[in-house]
Amino acid sequence: MNNIDENKLDNPVWNSLSEEHEKFCIDYNGVKFYNPDYCPFGGFINLEETEKATGAYAALSENFFVVGEKPKISSSLKIVRELVCLQMIIHEKIQLKIDNEIIKLTDDYKHELLDLVNLVQPGYFKPKTTSLGNYYGIFVDQKLVAVAGERMKMNDFTEVSAIITHPDYTGKGYAKQLTAYVANQIFTENKTPFLHVVESNIGAIKLYEKLGFVTRRKMSFWNITKYED
């Protein structure tokens, strides 16, 4: 694990789509986007290609994100906002007693998972997002009340994502247990977990820090959409 190149995390979408998630990639001359059925994210290494690429991708997805440096965009598009996140990373397994049964979510739970994520964080989860990695949940009285899973994947890194608790079930430690569980599952694959959290989400940041995550850098998610006709 000592030889991994953490600099790849500076361009997480592009590197994920160049490595383990290559099969989900739509490549516009070096500007790489996830197929929008899976994830509305893109990344690039050549700024000059981004104007044409964002215009082309907008035909497939009317609302999407470019992650990393600020792109040039087509005149038919606008940047709605810059979502500034902390990119956090952890290097050792988390020592935490798991008090709740954690279930790996198969396709049988797909609709429940989609409903819960879109209730709390609408817009990020797509019909095939669950195909990007493993997702896990906690149930109370046979109801899915908390989830966490995996999104971007490189050869040496996997992103912990969709850490969601139903509003009626917060404060019970579910997110803490799920985050630890998913991160430790990633470690068992000899990979390093990382995550992104909006910099204003102080509660979540404190939770991740208690588990052992540290902030590596800030990461901008540029939300791009078409101008209304």
RATA-V775896 format. One record per backbone hydrogen bond with DSSP energy under -1.0 kcal/mol. CO is the residue of the C=O (numbers start at 1). NH is the residue of the N-H. E is the energy in kcal/mol with one decimal. If there is no record, write none. Layout:
BEGIN
CO_NH_E / CO_NH_E
END
This chain:
BEGIN
1_4_-1.1 / 5_8_-1.7 / 6_9_-2.0 / 7_10_-1.8 / 8_11_-1.3 / 11_15_-2.3 / 12_16_-2.1 / 13_17_-2.6 / 16_21_-2.2 / 19_22_-1.8 / 21_24_-2.0 / 22_25_-1.7 / 24_35_-2.6 / 26_33_-2.6 / 28_31_-1.4 / 31_28_-3.1 / 32_43_-2.6 / 33_26_-3.1 / 35_38_-2.5 / 35_39_-1.7 / 37_128_-2.4 / 39_41_-1.2 / 40_65_-3.0 / 41_34_-2.7 / 42_67_-2.9 / 43_32_-2.2 / 46_49_-1.5 / 47_50_-1.7 / 49_53_-2.0 / 50_54_-2.8 / 51_55_-1.5 / 52_56_-2.0 / 53_57_-2.7 / 54_58_-1.9 / 56_59_-1.0 / 57_60_-2.0 / 57_61_-2.1 / 62_226_-1.0 / 64_224_-3.5 / 65_42_-1.8 / 66_222_-3.1 / 74_77_-2.0 / 76_227_-2.4 / 78_225_-2.4 / 81_223_-2.5 / 83_221_-2.6 / 84_199_-2.3 / 85_219_-3.1 / 86_197_-1.9 / 87_216_-3.5 / 87_217_-1.2 / 88_195_-2.3 / 89_214_-2.7 / 94_96_-1.1 / 103_137_-2.6 / 106_109_-2.0 / 107_110_-1.6 / 109_113_-2.5 / 110_114_-2.6 / 111_115_-2.5 / 112_116_-2.2 / 113_117_-2.5 / 114_118_-2.5 / 115_119_-1.3 / 116_120_-1.6 / 117_121_-3.8 / 121_124_-1.1 / 126_129_-1.7 / 128_131_-2.0 / 129_132_-2.1 / 134_150_-1.2 / 135_105_-3.1 / 136_148_-1.9 / 137_103_-2.9 / 138_145_-2.6 / 138_146_-1.2 / 140_143_-1.5 / 143_140_-2.6 / 145_166_-3.3 / 146_138_-2.3 / 147_164_-2.1 / 148_136_-3.0 / 149_161_-3.1 / 152_159_-3.0 / 156_192_-2.6 / 157_154_-3.3 / 158_194_-1.7 / 159_151_-1.9 / 161_149_-2.9 / 162_164_-1.3 / 164_147_-2.8 / 166_169_-2.7 / 173_177_-2.2 / 174_178_-2.6 / 175_179_-2.7 / 176_180_-2.1 / 177_181_-2.4 / 178_182_-2.9 / 179_183_-2.5 / 180_184_-2.4 / 181_185_-2.0 / 182_186_-2.0 / 183_187_-2.1 / 184_188_-1.7 / 186_189_-1.1 / 186_191_-1.6 / 187_190_-2.1 / 192_158_-1.8 / 193_90_-1.6 / 194_160_-3.3 / 195_88_-2.6 / 197_86_-3.4 / 198_201_-2.5 / 200_202_-1.9 / 201_205_-2.2 / 202_206_-2.5 / 203_207_-1.8 / 204_208_-2.5 / 205_209_-2.4 / 206_210_-2.2 / 207_211_-1.4 / 208_213_-2.5 / 214_89_-2.5 / 217_87_-3.3 / 219_85_-2.9 / 220_68_-2.9 / 221_83_-2.9 / 222_66_-2.0 / 223_80_-2.8 / 224_64_-2.6 / 225_78_-2.6
END
